[in-house]
Amino acid sequence: MEERLRRLMAAALDGNAASYRTLLAEVSERLKAYFLRRLGRDRSADTDDLVQETLMAVHSRRATWDRDRPFTPWLHAVARDKLMDHFRRNRSRQTVPIDENDVFFAEDGSGAAEARLDVGRLLDAIPQKRSDLVRRVRIEGQSIADTAAATGLSEAAVKIGVHRGVKDMSREAGVEGGDGDV
């Protein structure tokens, strides 16, 4: 579902009106279910208003969506903002878990895609030599011996490089200590 919504949004940004109408129709159903679960069936009028407000926000903020990122987390952020605005207006004190995994989210592994993007950014932020070693050993699963042979380093140098690379990534991510496994 994520990929379909993503394609529709990209086509809509390119000026395809039919794709935009299809996207808004599909998103409307998801938004209605999302808001109904949080407000309850007795508040369906509020739900309809929230769906409309969210669709207007999607329309006005559509240029802020990054085509290289998943669509549903962006949509969820817009919907969550509208729900919080609704609670503030009505002085409601309800909690909405931001990491809830329900039908609103696509179930195609977009979370894994986000994690890959985050790891990629961290790897890009550390020295290239260490980044290469972390990629080979921790991500691709190469052995220390194979990595040493491929890079011309000693096994000890590979171990030290991976350890320091992981520390650099942890520090870059703001993890205290920087000693944990990444």
Helices and strands as residue ranges (DSSP letters): H 2-13, H 17-39, G 41-43, H 44-61, G 62-64, H 71-89, H 110-125, H 128-134, I 135-139, H 144-151, H 155-173
